[in-house]
Amino acid sequence: MAPLIDEVPGQARDVVVRASKLDLTFQTNDGPVHALKGVDLDIHAGDFVSFIGPSGCGKTTFLRCVAALETPTGGSLTVNGMTPDEARRARAYGYVFQAAGLYPWRTIARNIALPLEIMGYSKADQKDRIERVLSLVDLEGFGGKFPWQLSGGMQQRASIARALAFDADILLMDEPFGALDEIVRDRLNEELLKLWDRTGKTIGFVTHSIPEAVYLSTKIVVMSPRPGRITDVIDSTLPKERPLEIRDSPEFIEIAHRVREGLRAGHVED
């Protein structure tokens, strides 16, 4: 089967995120908490990378380090060849949290406009960008609605639109569909793959769901219980076109089995 990312033979894709021997230890009243330990990982341009592991294994912590929301205590981490903080100031990424986090007193359009306002975009540029990202997430005509007038799935799509509004090359997503029912989650998984295909973004995606990780990703990073370590990095062999029915295919089941084995191995090592 054709790989999900098309590459020119002999031409390497740029490394967007590089972690080398990355550690993060939180100091608490009960003693140190080792959230990440010795993490080595390269994420290349155009990758869709899912992070999966048990609760507290450091999946979200790693994403927050990339976003300069946490500071590593050891090793090195670069984003587009810069420190995470420099990448933040360069507007290198958008971040989608577990909850949509929309302000209820702002319309959907004005929620999307918020980072653009902070960054000083003109009103005309804001309008153009809002219209474009609403179209990307299939929310045309909903810009004038308030969050409470939209379903949970639509609110998450609006949150994704807000993260896309300033056109960052990297999209960081912290379990954005975890609270949604399975039917809505399946539909948003399909829409996210289409969005990724249309935009060519590099995506880092945290999930607890093995089927979701396998369905979405070009690369799956399996992590162990705390201290968070990488137990396996799986490059997907699934084709670029992925109907939901692909989850019944032998290739899909084989990758899902390897993810489970990686999760088990992490518990055994722990």
C-alpha positions as YAML, in Angstrom:
chain: A
units: angstrom
residues:
- id: 1
  name: MET
  ca: [0.00, 0.00, 0.00]
- id: 2
  name: ALA
  ca: [1.10, 3.58, -0.64]
- id: 3
  name: PRO
  ca: [2.34, 5.46, 2.44]
- id: 4
  name: LEU
  ca: [0.25, 8.31, 3.82]
- id: 5
  name: ILE
  ca: [2.94, 10.92, 3.10]
- id: 6
  name: ASP
  ca: [4.16, 11.30, -0.48]
- id: 7
  name: GLU
  ca: [7.94, 11.74, -0.59]
- id: 8
  name: VAL
  ca: [10.35, 12.46, -3.40]
- id: 9
  name: PRO
  ca: [12.86, 9.57, -3.55]
- id: 10
  name: GLY
  ca: [16.12, 10.59, -1.91]
- id: 11
  name: GLN
  ca: [14.66, 13.83, -0.52]
- id: 12
  name: ALA
  ca: [14.35, 14.02, 3.25]
- id: 13
  name: ARG
  ca: [11.55, 16.03, 4.84]
- id: 14
  name: ASP
  ca: [12.51, 18.76, 7.30]
- id: 15
  name: VAL
  ca: [12.52, 17.96, 11.00]
- id: 16
  name: VAL
  ca: [9.90, 20.21, 12.61]
- id: 17
  name: VAL
  ca: [10.14, 19.01, 16.23]
- id: 18
  name: ARG
  ca: [13.26, 17.35, 17.65]
- id: 19
  name: ALA
  ca: [13.53, 16.05, 21.21]
- id: 20
  name: SER
  ca: [16.82, 14.63, 22.50]
- id: 21
  name: LYS
  ca: [17.10, 12.97, 25.92]
- id: 22
  name: LEU
  ca: [14.25, 15.19, 27.07]
- id: 23
  name: ASP
  ca: [13.46, 15.13, 30.80]
- id: 24
  name: LEU
  ca: [10.88, 16.96, 32.86]
- id: 25
  name: THR
  ca: [10.63, 16.69, 36.63]
- id: 26
  name: PHE
  ca: [8.04, 18.60, 38.62]
- id: 27
  name: GLN
  ca: [8.93, 19.56, 42.19]
- id: 28
  name: THR
  ca: [5.95, 19.06, 44.52]
- id: 29
  name: ASN
  ca: [5.35, 19.09, 48.28]
- id: 30
  name: ASP
  ca: [5.35, 15.28, 48.17]
- id: 31
  name: GLY
  ca: [8.66, 15.11, 46.34]
- id: 32
  name: PRO
  ca: [9.74, 15.13, 42.68]
- id: 33
  name: VAL
  ca: [7.41, 13.83, 39.96]
- id: 34
  name: HIS
  ca: [9.25, 12.54, 36.90]
- id: 35
  name: ALA
  ca: [6.88, 13.33, 34.03]
- id: 36
  name: LEU
  ca: [9.25, 12.68, 31.10]
- id: 37
  name: LYS
  ca: [12.50, 10.73, 30.97]
- id: 38
  name: GLY
  ca: [14.98, 10.39, 28.13]
- id: 39
  name: VAL
  ca: [12.52, 11.17, 25.31]
- id: 40
  name: ASP
  ca: [14.11, 11.04, 21.83]
- id: 41
  name: LEU
  ca: [11.80, 11.89, 18.93]
- id: 42
  name: ASP
  ca: [11.83, 13.56, 15.52]
- id: 43
  name: ILE
  ca: [8.62, 14.85, 13.92]
- id: 44
  name: HIS
  ca: [8.93, 15.71, 10.23]
- id: 45
  name: ALA
  ca: [7.04, 18.26, 8.15]
- id: 46
  name: GLY
  ca: [3.62, 16.95, 7.18]
- id: 47
  name: ASP
  ca: [3.57, 14.15, 9.76]
- id: 48
  name: PHE
  ca: [0.41, 13.30, 11.68]
- id: 49
  name: VAL
  ca: [1.82, 11.99, 14.96]
- id: 50
  name: SER
  ca: [-0.40, 10.53, 17.67]
- id: 51
  name: PHE
  ca: [0.79, 10.10, 21.25]
- id: 52
  name: ILE
  ca: [-0.86, 7.27, 23.16]
- id: 53
  name: GLY
  ca: [-0.31, 5.82, 26.61]
- id: 54
  name: PRO
  ca: [-1.94, 5.47, 30.05]
- id: 55
  name: SER
  ca: [-3.12, 8.50, 31.99]
- id: 56
  name: GLY
  ca: [-0.22, 10.42, 33.51]
- id: 57
  name: CYS
  ca: [2.38, 9.04, 31.10]
- id: 58
  name: GLY
  ca: [3.46, 12.45, 29.81]
- id: 59
  name: LYS
  ca: [1.59, 12.67, 26.48]
- id: 60
  name: THR
  ca: [0.09, 16.06, 27.20]
- id: 61
  name: THR
  ca: [3.22, 17.17, 29.04]
- id: 62
  name: PHE
  ca: [5.29, 16.57, 25.91]
- id: 63
  name: LEU
  ca: [2.84, 18.59, 23.81]
- id: 64
  name: ARG
  ca: [2.92, 21.37, 26.39]
- id: 65
  name: CYS
  ca: [6.73, 21.40, 26.24]
- id: 66
  name: VAL
  ca: [6.55, 21.84, 22.46]
- id: 67
  name: ALA
  ca: [4.12, 24.72, 23.02]
- id: 68
  name: ALA
  ca: [6.37, 26.36, 25.65]
- id: 69
  name: LEU
  ca: [3.68, 25.83, 28.30]
- id: 70
  name: GLU
  ca: [6.09, 23.67, 30.33]
- id: 71
  name: THR
  ca: [9.88, 23.94, 30.62]
- id: 72
  name: PRO
  ca: [11.97, 20.75, 30.36]
- id: 73
  name: THR
  ca: [14.51, 20.13, 33.13]
- id: 74
  name: GLY
  ca: [16.94, 18.17, 30.97]
- id: 75
  name: GLY
  ca: [17.86, 17.37, 27.37]
- id: 76
  name: SER
  ca: [16.98, 19.53, 24.39]
- id: 77
  name: LEU
  ca: [13.86, 20.39, 22.39]
- id: 78
  name: THR
  ca: [13.60, 22.44, 19.20]
- id: 79
  name: VAL
  ca: [10.63, 23.54, 17.12]
- id: 80
  name: ASN
  ca: [11.47, 24.63, 13.57]
- id: 81
  name: GLY
  ca: [15.10, 24.82, 14.73]
- id: 82
  name: MET
  ca: [14.20, 27.28, 17.51]
- id: 83
  name: THR
  ca: [13.54, 26.96, 21.21]
- id: 84
  name: PRO
  ca: [9.85, 26.36, 21.99]
- id: 85
  name: ASP
  ca: [9.55, 29.89, 23.36]
- id: 86
  name: GLU
  ca: [11.07, 31.38, 20.20]
- id: 87
  name: ALA
  ca: [8.67, 29.23, 18.14]
- id: 88
  name: ARG
  ca: [5.75, 30.54, 20.21]
- id: 89
  name: ARG
  ca: [6.76, 34.12, 19.49]
- id: 90
  name: ALA
  ca: [7.14, 33.21, 15.80]
- id: 91
  name: ARG
  ca: [3.54, 31.86, 15.81]
- id: 92
  name: ALA
  ca: [4.78, 28.44, 14.70]
- id: 93
  name: TYR
  ca: [1.85, 26.46, 16.07]
- id: 94
  name: GLY
  ca: [-1.81, 26.48, 16.99]
- id: 95
  name: TYR
  ca: [-3.07, 24.59, 20.07]
- id: 96
  name: VAL
  ca: [-6.41, 22.79, 20.48]
- id: 97
  name: PHE
  ca: [-7.24, 21.85, 24.07]
- id: 98
  name: GLN
  ca: [-9.42, 19.01, 25.42]
- id: 99
  name: ALA
  ca: [-12.31, 21.43, 25.94]
- id: 100
  name: ALA
  ca: [-13.29, 23.83, 23.17]
- id: 101
  name: GLY
  ca: [-12.69, 26.80, 25.49]
- id: 102
  name: LEU
  ca: [-14.94, 29.19, 23.56]
- id: 103
  name: TYR
  ca: [-16.08, 32.40, 25.26]
- id: 104
  name: PRO
  ca: [-19.88, 32.16, 25.60]
- id: 105
  name: TRP
  ca: [-20.40, 35.92, 25.15]
- id: 106
  name: ARG
  ca: [-18.55, 35.95, 21.82]
- id: 107
  name: THR
  ca: [-19.96, 34.64, 18.57]
- id: 108
  name: ILE
  ca: [-18.09, 31.83, 16.83]
- id: 109
  name: ALA
  ca: [-16.54, 34.34, 14.44]
- id: 110
  name: ARG
  ca: [-15.41, 36.58, 17.28]
- id: 111
  name: ASN
  ca: [-13.97, 33.58, 19.16]
- id: 112
  name: ILE
  ca: [-11.94, 32.70, 16.08]
- id: 113
  name: ALA
  ca: [-10.91, 36.34, 15.76]
- id: 114
  name: LEU
  ca: [-9.52, 36.54, 19.31]
- id: 115
  name: PRO
  ca: [-5.91, 35.44, 18.55]
- id: 116
  name: LEU
  ca: [-5.97, 37.56, 15.41]
- id: 117
  name: GLU
  ca: [-7.00, 40.60, 17.44]
- id: 118
  name: ILE
  ca: [-4.20, 39.95, 19.94]
- id: 119
  name: MET
  ca: [-1.69, 39.60, 17.09]
- id: 120
  name: GLY
  ca: [-2.82, 42.89, 15.54]
- id: 121
  name: TYR
  ca: [-4.32, 41.67, 12.26]
- id: 122
  name: SER
  ca: [-6.45, 44.22, 10.44]
- id: 123
  name: LYS
  ca: [-10.26, 43.90, 10.44]
- id: 124
  name: ALA
  ca: [-10.22, 43.04, 6.75]
- id: 125
  name: ASP
  ca: [-7.58, 40.34, 7.24]
- id: 126
  name: GLN
  ca: [-9.49, 38.96, 10.23]
- id: 127
  name: LYS
  ca: [-12.67, 38.69, 8.15]
- id: 128
  name: ASP
  ca: [-10.89, 36.88, 5.32]
- id: 129
  name: ARG
  ca: [-9.17, 34.44, 7.67]
- id: 130
  name: ILE
  ca: [-12.36, 33.73, 9.62]
- id: 131
  name: GLU
  ca: [-14.27, 32.94, 6.45]
- id: 132
  name: ARG
  ca: [-11.49, 30.69, 5.19]
- id: 133
  name: VAL
  ca: [-11.13, 28.62, 8.37]
- id: 134
  name: LEU
  ca: [-14.90, 28.32, 8.86]
- id: 135
  name: SER
  ca: [-14.98, 26.80, 5.38]
- id: 136
  name: LEU
  ca: [-12.08, 24.48, 6.23]
- id: 137
  name: VAL
  ca: [-13.97, 23.01, 9.20]
- id: 138
  name: ASP
  ca: [-17.36, 22.98, 7.44]
- id: 139
  name: LEU
  ca: [-18.93, 25.67, 9.61]
- id: 140
  name: GLU
  ca: [-19.89, 28.14, 6.90]
- id: 141
  name: GLY
  ca: [-22.89, 30.16, 8.02]
- id: 142
  name: PHE
  ca: [-22.28, 29.58, 11.73]
- id: 143
  name: GLY
  ca: [-19.98, 32.54, 12.40]
- id: 144
  name: GLY
  ca: [-22.82, 34.58, 13.89]
- id: 145
  name: LYS
  ca: [-23.91, 31.84, 16.29]
- id: 146
  name: PHE
  ca: [-22.93, 31.66, 19.95]
- id: 147
  name: PRO
  ca: [-21.18, 28.55, 21.36]
- id: 148
  name: TRP
  ca: [-24.26, 27.43, 23.27]
- id: 149
  name: GLN
  ca: [-26.14, 27.24, 19.97]
- id: 150
  name: LEU
  ca: [-23.72, 24.61, 18.60]
- id: 151
  name: SER
  ca: [-23.29, 20.93, 19.40]
- id: 152
  name: GLY
  ca: [-20.18, 19.72, 21.20]
- id: 153
  name: GLY
  ca: [-18.68, 18.47, 17.96]
- id: 154
  name: MET
  ca: [-19.30, 21.78, 16.22]
- id: 155
  name: GLN
  ca: [-17.73, 23.65, 19.14]
- id: 156
  name: GLN
  ca: [-14.59, 21.53, 18.80]
- id: 157
  name: ARG
  ca: [-14.48, 22.29, 15.07]
- id: 158
  name: ALA
  ca: [-14.72, 25.99, 15.93]
- id: 159
  name: SER
  ca: [-11.81, 25.52, 18.35]
- id: 160
  name: ILE
  ca: [-9.78, 23.93, 15.55]
- id: 161
  name: ALA
  ca: [-10.71, 26.85, 13.27]
- id: 162
  name: ARG
  ca: [-9.42, 29.29, 15.90]
- id: 163
  name: ALA
  ca: [-6.10, 27.41, 16.04]
- id: 164
  name: LEU
  ca: [-5.86, 27.51, 12.25]
- id: 165
  name: ALA
  ca: [-6.77, 31.17, 11.88]
- id: 166
  name: PHE
  ca: [-3.21, 32.55, 11.89]
- id: 167
  name: ASP
  ca: [-2.02, 29.77, 9.56]
- id: 168
  name: ALA
  ca: [0.67, 28.16, 11.73]
- id: 169
  name: ASP
  ca: [2.42, 25.19, 10.14]
- id: 170
  name: ILE
  ca: [2.04, 23.04, 13.28]
- id: 171
  name: LEU
  ca: [-1.23, 22.03, 14.93]
- id: 172
  name: LEU
  ca: [-1.04, 20.61, 18.47]
- id: 173
  name: MET
  ca: [-4.19, 18.79, 19.61]
- id: 174
  name: ASP
  ca: [-4.63, 17.54, 23.18]
- id: 175
  name: GLU
  ca: [-7.30, 14.83, 23.06]
- id: 176
  name: PRO
  ca: [-9.83, 17.16, 21.39]
- id: 177
  name: PHE
  ca: [-12.50, 14.48, 20.80]
- id: 178
  name: GLY
  ca: [-12.20, 12.54, 24.06]
- id: 179
  name: ALA
  ca: [-15.48, 13.81, 25.56]
- id: 180
  name: LEU
  ca: [-17.58, 13.18, 22.43]
- id: 181
  name: ASP
  ca: [-19.72, 10.14, 21.70]
- id: 182
  name: GLU
  ca: [-18.38, 7.51, 19.32]
- id: 183
  name: ILE
  ca: [-20.54, 8.49, 16.34]
- id: 184
  name: VAL
  ca: [-19.53, 12.16, 16.51]
- id: 185
  name: ARG
  ca: [-15.92, 11.18, 17.16]
- id: 186
  name: ASP
  ca: [-15.82, 8.98, 14.05]
- id: 187
  name: ARG
  ca: [-17.18, 11.81, 11.90]
- id: 188
  name: LEU
  ca: [-14.70, 14.32, 13.29]
- id: 189
  name: ASN
  ca: [-11.85, 11.86, 12.74]
- id: 190
  name: GLU
  ca: [-12.83, 11.68, 9.07]
- id: 191
  name: GLU
  ca: [-13.09, 15.46, 8.84]
- id: 192
  name: LEU
  ca: [-9.74, 15.95, 10.57]
- id: 193
  name: LEU
  ca: [-8.00, 13.68, 8.04]
- id: 194
  name: LYS
  ca: [-9.55, 15.68, 5.21]
- id: 195
  name: LEU
  ca: [-8.48, 18.94, 6.85]
- id: 196
  name: TRP
  ca: [-4.93, 17.65, 7.28]
- id: 197
  name: ASP
  ca: [-4.85, 16.56, 3.64]
- id: 198
  name: ARG
  ca: [-6.06, 19.98, 2.45]
- id: 199
  name: THR
  ca: [-3.72, 22.05, 4.62]
- id: 200
  name: GLY
  ca: [-0.55, 19.93, 4.81]
- id: 201
  name: LYS
  ca: [-0.10, 20.87, 8.48]
- id: 202
  name: THR
  ca: [2.17, 18.95, 10.82]
- id: 203
  name: ILE
  ca: [-0.09, 17.58, 13.57]
- id: 204
  name: GLY
  ca: [0.71, 16.34, 17.07]
- id: 205
  name: PHE
  ca: [-2.32, 14.58, 18.54]
- id: 206
  name: VAL
  ca: [-2.84, 13.16, 22.05]
- id: 207
  name: THR
  ca: [-5.34, 10.33, 22.47]
- id: 208
  name: HIS
  ca: [-6.22, 7.40, 24.75]
- id: 209
  name: SER
  ca: [-7.91, 5.54, 21.88]
- id: 210
  name: ILE
  ca: [-5.96, 2.89, 19.97]
- id: 211
  name: PRO
  ca: [-8.39, 2.88, 16.98]
- id: 212
  name: GLU
  ca: [-8.23, 6.69, 16.79]
- id: 213
  name: ALA
  ca: [-4.44, 6.72, 16.90]
- id: 214
  name: VAL
  ca: [-4.14, 4.06, 14.18]
- id: 215
  name: TYR
  ca: [-6.81, 5.59, 11.96]
- id: 216
  name: LEU
  ca: [-5.41, 9.13, 11.98]
- id: 217
  name: SER
  ca: [-1.66, 8.81, 12.09]
- id: 218
  name: THR
  ca: [1.38, 8.55, 9.90]
- id: 219
  name: LYS
  ca: [3.34, 7.84, 13.08]
- id: 220
  name: ILE
  ca: [2.20, 6.54, 16.48]
- id: 221
  name: VAL
  ca: [4.29, 7.24, 19.58]
- id: 222
  name: VAL
  ca: [3.57, 4.73, 22.35]
- id: 223
  name: MET
  ca: [4.46, 5.91, 25.86]
- id: 224
  name: SER
  ca: [4.97, 4.12, 29.17]
- id: 225
  name: PRO
  ca: [3.58, 4.94, 32.61]
- id: 226
  name: ARG
  ca: [5.39, 7.63, 34.57]
- id: 227
  name: PRO
  ca: [8.16, 8.49, 34.17]
- id: 228
  name: GLY
  ca: [7.01, 9.02, 30.59]
- id: 229
  name: ARG
  ca: [9.24, 7.15, 28.15]
- id: 230
  name: ILE
  ca: [8.74, 6.13, 24.53]
- id: 231
  name: THR
  ca: [8.33, 2.36, 24.23]
- id: 232
  name: ASP
  ca: [7.68, 2.27, 20.48]
- id: 233
  name: VAL
  ca: [7.41, 4.53, 17.44]
- id: 234
  name: ILE
  ca: [5.25, 2.99, 14.72]
- id: 235
  name: ASP
  ca: [5.29, 4.27, 11.14]
- id: 236
  name: SER
  ca: [1.92, 3.61, 9.53]
- id: 237
  name: THR
  ca: [1.66, 1.59, 6.33]
- id: 238
  name: LEU
  ca: [-1.99, 2.49, 5.77]
- id: 239
  name: PRO
  ca: [-2.91, 4.30, 2.52]
- id: 240
  name: LYS
  ca: [-3.70, 7.99, 2.37]
- id: 241
  name: GLU
  ca: [-7.39, 7.39, 1.63]
- id: 242
  name: ARG
  ca: [-8.88, 5.99, 4.83]
- id: 243
  name: PRO
  ca: [-12.59, 5.21, 4.97]
- id: 244
  name: LEU
  ca: [-13.76, 4.16, 8.43]
- id: 245
  name: GLU
  ca: [-14.12, 0.61, 7.13]
- id: 246
  name: ILE
  ca: [-10.33, 0.37, 6.95]
- id: 247
  name: ARG
  ca: [-10.47, -0.38, 10.68]
- id: 248
  name: ASP
  ca: [-11.57, -3.92, 9.76]
- id: 249
  name: SER
  ca: [-8.59, -4.51, 7.48]
- id: 250
  name: PRO
  ca: [-5.70, -6.86, 8.39]
- id: 251
  name: GLU
  ca: [-3.21, -3.97, 8.09]
- id: 252
  name: PHE
  ca: [-5.15, -1.84, 10.57]
- id: 253
  name: ILE
  ca: [-5.54, -4.72, 13.03]
- id: 254
  name: GLU
  ca: [-1.83, -5.51, 12.79]
- id: 255
  name: ILE
  ca: [-0.83, -1.92, 13.66]
- id: 256
  name: ALA
  ca: [-3.38, -1.80, 16.51]
- id: 257
  name: HIS
  ca: [-1.90, -5.05, 17.87]
- id: 258
  name: ARG
  ca: [1.59, -3.53, 17.85]
- id: 259
  name: VAL
  ca: [0.30, -0.48, 19.73]
- id: 260
  name: ARG
  ca: [-1.23, -2.74, 22.40]
- id: 261
  name: GLU
  ca: [2.02, -4.68, 22.68]
- id: 262
  name: GLY
  ca: [3.90, -1.41, 23.15]
- id: 263
  name: LEU
  ca: [1.51, -0.34, 25.90]
- id: 264
  name: ARG
  ca: [1.87, -3.71, 27.64]
- id: 265
  name: ALA
  ca: [5.66, -3.55, 27.35]
- id: 266
  name: GLY
  ca: [5.64, -0.17, 29.05]
- id: 267
  name: HIS
  ca: [3.69, -1.56, 32.01]
- id: 268
  name: VAL
  ca: [6.01, -4.58, 32.28]
- id: 269
  name: GLU
  ca: [9.11, -2.35, 32.27]
- id: 270
  name: ASP
  ca: [7.50, -0.14, 34.89]
...
